[in-house]
């Protein structure tokens, strides 16, 4: 590939914008193609949480890379709300995993600590600790506004000479010697390499290149909770899910007198069509959420449910993102998609790995990330 290849990134959500930023920072000529507007897909419907309270060393390591970038961007003006992140444990085995996580995070320079069941109300005075063993708390984690993040990154990409073309739908693809001609709703674009960061639309994009990409657009709903009066403390992000175990309920501070809640676990029987799905919260979902909230935080002052919405998690069979070529014989076509509900927090490291694939032919800067390539063993139907 030429020293400064022209790379088209498809999708202007967090994964696409982070990839574009890494590419343009390394001298590539970059064009971001977005069928709608910046952050108009799953990114803009996310609750924007960034956390490192996980139990698998590789998952923690990925977030170490991401958090380094978030700190840099925060220094450059991106707003980041450090409200903390509390992951709840229901069993002693989970607490043992959490203790190991504290060690791993500490070695990586991240702050976290164990919280026993009788200490949970010190962090969240309204929590009901029944049935809990304790939790894992990271005081520096928090949330950001995904729209703001994507537009912030877009500003840097443009300042470095990158182009972002909104309302440009990809209609067709022609391979040519050394690259591609992309047919768009506003004329053709020639390029040397392509990154498919299409989120819930990534399978449709892959199909235009004659590839099969197995990503399941999974519906998730979030609801605003209004309180009669502001809490006397800032509610951290509270997550009741450890490696698939738990209710999946999570909730966090949004602004004084307002929380946001969702269920990070759904029983969808079919993938959603990203072009035609109900983006409003269903009444039954609000009932389920209210019941879970009443059980876990029973005495919130005058809590009532406000507006709700639905977004799509692009999910892979093994619930890990796809980053790399589907076909090793075509190293100029890279996938960066399928991060499920962790797209925001993984976006910086996914962008870094995707840029490595394009410019170096391998994910050289993140140890072990070769395992995230959409190999034949991973790129399979499943849910």
N, C-alpha and C positions, 0 to 999 in steps of 0.2 A: 504494500500500500504506500501511497505517496507520503511525504513528510507531513503535509497538512491536508489530510483527506477531507472531503465534504461528507459529513455524516448527517443523515436525517433522523431525528428522534420523533417517533410517532406517539403523541400524547403529552399534554401539558399539565399533568397532575404532578404530585410530588416526586414520583419515580422518574418521570420524563425530565422534569426540570433539574433534578439533582444530577442525572446523567449528562444532560446538556452542559451544566456548569462544569463538571469534571472534564468533559471533552474539550470545551472551549478554553479551559484553563491550561490544557496541555497542547494548545496550538492547532486543534482541529477547527475546520470551518463547520459551523453547526447551524442547521435549520430545524426548528421545532415545528411539526405539523399538528394542529389541533382541530378536530372536526367541529368543536363548539368553541367555548371560551376557556381561558386558563382556569384550572381547578373546577371545571363544570361537572366532572364525573364523581367517582367515589371519594376523591380527596376532599372535595368541598363539602361532603356530607359526613365526614369523619368527626369524632369528638376530639381529635387532635392530641391524644395522650402520648407522651414520650416517657418510657420507663425502662428500667434495667432490672426489675425484680423478677428474674427468671431463675431456673434451676440448672439448665444445661450449659456447660462451659462455653460451647461454641456459640450458643444464642447470646450469652452475656458478652463474649468477645465481639460479636457483630455490633452490639449496641455501644461498646466502648469506642469503636470507630465512628459510629454515628454521633455519639454525644460530643466527641471532639469537634466535629463540624458544627453542631448546634451551638457549642460555646463560642466558636469563632464567629458564627453569624449573629449571635446575640451581641457580641462586641461590636458588630457592624450595624446594629440597629434592629434586628429581628426581635420582636417581643416574645418572651418566654416566661410563663407563669410558674414559678417554682413552688407549687403547693404540696409537693411530696406525693409518694405512691405507696399505698399499703395493700399488700396481697395477703389474703386471709388463708389460714391453714385450719383444716378440720381434724387432722390426724397427727399423731406423733411422728409418723414416717414423713409427712410433709414438713414438719418442723425440722427434722434432720436434714432434709433437702435444703431448707432455707438456711440452716446453719452453714452448710457447705457453700451456698450462694454468697453469704456474707464474706467468707474467706476468699472466694474467687473474685468477687467485686473489689474487695480490699486490695488484693494483689494488683488489680488493674487500676487502682487509684480512685475507685468509686466508693462513696459513703453509703452504708446500709447497716441495719441492725435488726436483731430479733426482738419481737414484742410478745410477751406472754399474754395469755387470755385476760388476766386480771389487770393488765396494763393498757389494753386496747382503748378503754374509755379516756385514758390520758391524751390519746391522739384524736379520738372521735368520741366526744362526750355523749353523743346520742346513740352510739352503737349498742346493740344487744349482743353480748358475747356468748350466748347460749349455743352449745354445739361446736364452739371454736376452741382450738388449742392455742391460737395466737396468730402471729403474722410476721411479715417481712416488710420493713419500711425503708424507703430511700428518700431522704429529705430533699435531695436536689432534683428529683424527677418532677414532672409537671405536665403542662399542656400548652399548646400554642394554637393560633388560628390558621387552619390549613390554607384558606384563601390568601391570607396575608403572607404566609410562607412562600406559596407558589409565585405570587406577584413580586415579592422581595427577591427571590432567585431569578425571576425573569428580568428584573432590573439589572442584576449583575451580568447575566448572560448577554443582554443587549449592550451593556457598557463594554463588554469584552469583544464585541463584534458579531455576536450570534444573532440570528433572526428568529422571531417567533411569529408564525403565521396562523392566526386564529380563523375559525370558520372555513377551514380548508380540509375537506374530506378526502381521504384516500380512496380512489375508485378502482384502480388497477395497477399492475406492476409489469414491467418488461425488463427481463435481464438483458444486459448488454456486456460486451467484454470489459472487465474491470469494474462493473458496477450495475446500477439500476436506473431505469427511467420510471419515475412514479407519476402516474396519471392522477391529478387531483381535480377537485371541483373548480379550481382556478388555473388550470393549465399544468403542463408537465414540469417535473423537477428531475434533473440528473444528479446522481450522487454516487459515492464510492462505497458507502456502507449505510446500514439501517439498524436502528434500535427500536424494537417493538415494545413500547411502554404504554400499551393501550388499555391497561386495567381490565375492566369487565369486557371491553371490546377486543382485547388482545387475540382471542381465538379467531374473530372475524378478520383481523389484520393478517394473522398467520395464513389464513385460508387464501388470501389474495396472492400470497407467495407460494401457494401449493403445499403448505405445511399443515399438520394437525397439531393443535395446541390444546391440551386438556386442562382448562381452567373453568371452574364452576362458579358463576356469579351468584353468590349466596346473599339473600336478603337479610338485613339487620335493621332494627328500629331503635330510635333514640327519642327521649321525651324530656322536655323541660319541666322541672319541679319548682313551683313558686312557693315561697315561705311567707308567712304573715309578717315576719320580722327577720332581719339578718341574724345569722348565727353569731355567737360571741367568739368564734374562731373560724379559721379557714378550713373547710372540709378537704382533706387530701383526696386523691383518687383512691377509691376503695374497690378492690377486685376480688370476687369470690370464685376463683377458678385457678386450679393448679394442675397443669398437664392434663386438661380435660375433665378433672374432677371438681365438683362444686356446682353451684347454681348458675354461674355465669353472670350473675348480677354485678353491675358496677355502677358507681355514681361518683360525682365529683363536684366541687365548687365551680360555678361559672362566673357569677358576680354576686355581690351582696344580696341576699334574699332569693338567690336562684341557684339551683343545682341542675346538672344534666345526668340522666340515667339511661342505661341500655342493658340488654341481656346479650352477653358475648357468646351465646350458644343458641342455636336454632335447630329446628327439626324440619328444614325445608325438604320437600319430597322431589322437587324438580328445580333445575337451574332457572334463574330469571332471565328474561330478555332485557338487556340493558336499554334497548330503544323503546320498550313498552312494558313498564312495570309500575305498580302502584307505589308512588314515592311518598305516600302519606302513612302515618302510623295507624294500624288497624285497632279497632276498639278492644278486641280480645287481648291484644298485646298490652294495651294500657292496663287492663284488669290484672293480667299476670304480673306485670311490673309492680303495680300497686300492692299486690299481695306479698311479693318478695320484699319490697321496701318496708311494709308494715312489720314484717317479721324481723328484719335486720336493724332498722332505725325507726322504732315504733312511735317515738315522741317528738318528731320534727314539728316545730311550731306552725300549725295551720297549713301543713303541706297539701298542695293540690297540684294535679297534673295540668300542664299547659300544652302548648303545641308540640306535636311530634312529627317525625319524618323518618323516611327509610332510605338507606343507601345499600350499596352492593359490596360485599367482600369478595374479591377475586381469589378463589381458593383452589389449591392443588390437592392431588390425592394424598400426599404426605404432609400437607399443611406447612410446607416450606417454600419459599419463593423460587421461581425459575430465573436464573441469571446465566446467560451463555447461549451458544448456538444450539438449535434443535438438531441440526445436521452438521456434524463436524467437518464435512467436506465443503460447507459454505460458511466460512468464518466471518464473512462480512454482513451476516444477518443474525443479529443478537436479540434475544428475548430478555426483557427486564419486567417481569409481571408476576402476579400470583402471590402477593405478600399477605393476602387475607386481611385480617384486622390489624396487622402490624405495619402497614405500608408507610405511615407517616414516620414512625420511629426508626424504621429500617431504610428509608429512602436515601439518606446520605451515603450509607455503606453500599447499598444496591447500585447507586449511581457510580460509585468508585469502582466496583467490581465490573459493571457493564462497560465502563470506559476502558478498563484494563483489557477486556476481551477484544474491544474494537481496535485499540492502538497497539497492544502487546501480543494479542493472540492467546492470552491466558490470564487468569486473575492473579497476577503476581504480587499485589500489595496486601492481600488479605489471606493469611494462611488457612488452608482447608476449604476455601470457598469454591474450589473446583466441584465439590460435592453438590453445589446448588445448580449446576448446569442441567438443563431439561433433557437429560439422557433418556434413552428408550426405556430404561428401568423405572424412571420417575414420571415421565410424561405419559401417564396412563389415565383412563377414566377412573373415577372414584369419588366417593364423598363420605 
